[in-house]
C-alpha cells in the first residue's frame, strides 16, 4: 500500500468520525467524541511508526552505500598494487590458492542469503587479486604460502560453518540484525587480504 492510499484512508476515517460527531445529539455525542479521539490517536501513532520505520530504512540504505564505497576504494587499492610488468607464472602457492578459492566460490554461490552471498563473492574477488599478485612475483614468499595455505583455508572454514549453521531453524529465521553482524564478520577477510598483499609485496622486494 503506497503512502497516498494510506493518507486517503486516514483522512476518510477522520471525516467519518467528525460527521458522526456533528450529526449526533444527546447521549450519542459522547460516543462520537470518543470515536473521534480514538481515530486521531490511532492515526498519530500510525504516522509516528511509519516515520521511524522510514528513517530506519534510510539509515540502512546509507550504511549500504558507505560499505559499497569502502569496498570500491579497497578494490582499487588492491588492484593498483598488482605488479603489471612482471611475467605471469603459475607457482605452487598460486596453484594451491586457486584450488581453495575455487572451492570457496562453489560454496559462495549456494549461500541462500542474498546480501551475505554478495559479500562472500566480493571477498573471493579480493582473493583473486591477491593470487594475481603472487603470480606476478619472481618467486613464492612465506607470505604467499601463508595466504594460499592459511588465509584461504580460513575462508573455506567460515563458509563450512555457515552451511552447518544453516541446518538449524534458528539460523535460517534469524533477525536482520544477526545477518548484518554475520556480513560484518565476513567483511574482515577483505582487510586481512589487503594486509597480506602488502606482506607479499614487501617480502618480494627482499628476495
N, C-alpha and C positions, 0 to 999 in steps of 0.2 A: 504494500500500500504506500503510495507516494505522499509527500508532505501536503500537497494541495487537497487530496482526498481526506486526510486526517483533519486538516483545518476545517474543511467543509462539515464534517461530522460533528466536530466540537461546536462550531457556530450553530448548527442545526439543533443540537442538544440544548444549548443555552437559550435559543429562541423558543423552543418548546416549553422550557421551564418558565420563561418570562411570560409567555402567552397564558400559561396555566395560572400564574400568579395574578396577572392583570384581570383575567376573566373570572377569578374566584371571588366569592363573597362569604362573609361569616366564617364559620369553623374551617371551611376548606382552605382559607388563605394561609393558615398555619402550615398545612402540608405543602402548599405551593412554595412558601418561603424556604422550608426545609429542603424541598426538591431543588430549588434554585441554588441554595448554598452548597448542597452536596455536589451538584453538577459542576459548579465553578471550582470547588475544591479538587474534584477528580481531574478536571481539565488542567488545572495548575500543576498538579502532581505529575500528570502525564507529560506535559510540556517540559517540566523540570528534568524528568528521567530521559526524555528524548534528547534534550540539550546536552546532558552529561554523557550520554551514550555516543553522541556525535563527536564530542570533544575527545573521548577515549579513542574512537576510530581515527580521528585526525592525528592524535599523538602517535598511535601505532603506525600510521602511514608515514609520518615524519621520521620515525625511527628506522623504518624500512628503507627510506630514501637515503638517510645518513649511512646506513650499513652498506647500501649499494655503492655509494660514493667512496667509502673506505675500501671496499673490495676492488673497485675500479682503479683507485690510486695504487693499491698494493700490487695489483696485477701488472700495472705499468712499470712499477719499480723492479719487480722480479724479471719481467721480460726484457727490460733495458739492460740488465746486468748479464744476460746470456752472451758469452763471447761469440762474436759473429764471424771473425776471420780465421778461427782455428778449424782444422779439418774435423769432420764429424766421425766418431768411431763408436762401435757398439762394444763397450767394455764389459767385463764381468759384473761390475756394480750396476751399470745401466741395464744389462740384460736381466739381472735378478730383480731390480726395481721395476722394470716393465712388467714382469710376471706378477708381482704383488699388486701393482697399480691396476693391471687388467682384472685381477680378482676383485679389487675394491670397486671398480666401475661396474662390474657384473652385479655386485650386491647393491650398489647405489641405485641402479635403475629399478630395483624391486622394492625400494622403500616406499611405503604407502602414503606417508605424509608428504604432501607436495613441497612445502617450504623446506622441510628437512632434506628431502631428495635433491632439491635445487642447490642447497648449501653444500652437500657432500659432493655433488658433481663439480661445483666450483673448486672445492678442495682438491679434487682429482686433477683439475686443470692446472692448479698451482704445482702439484707434484710433478706433472708432466713437464713443466718449465724447468723445475729443478733437475729432472733427469736429462733434459736437453743441455743444461749447464754441465752436467757430468760428462756427457758425450763430447762436449767441446774442450774438455780439459786434456792436457797431454797424457795424464795417467790417473788412475783412481787414487784418491787421497783417503786417509782414515775417515774424514767427514763424509766422503762419497759413499764409502762402505756402510757407515753408520746410518746414512739416510736410507739406503736400499734395504738394509737388514733390520733396522730398529724403527725408524720413523714410519715407514710404510707398513711394517708389521703391526704397530700400534693402531694405525688407521683401520686395518682389517679386523683387529681385535675389537675395536669400538663398534664397528659395523656388526660383528657377530653378536655382541652383547645387545645391540639394538634389535636384531632379529629375535634373539632369545626372549627379550622383554615383551616383544610384540605378541607372544603367545598368550599373554595374560590380559584379561579384560580390563584390568585397572590401567594398564598402559595404553591400550587402544582407545579407551574412553577418557584419557587424561585431559584436564582443562588446558586451555590455550597457553596459560602462563607456564605450565610444565613443558609444553612444546617449545616455547621461546627459550627456556633455560637449556634445553637439550641442544637447540641450534647454537646457542652461545658456547656450549661446551665443545661442539664440533668445530666452531669457528677458531678455536685456539690452535688448531692444526695449521691454519694459514700463517699465523705469527711464527709458529715453530718452523715451518718450511722456509719462510723468508730468512730466518736466522741461520738455518742450516745452509742455505745457498751462500750466505756471506762466509760461513766457515769453509765451505768448499772452495770458494774463490780465494780466500786468504791463504789456505793451506796450499793451493795450487801455485801461488807465487813463490813459495819457499822451496818447491821441488825443482 
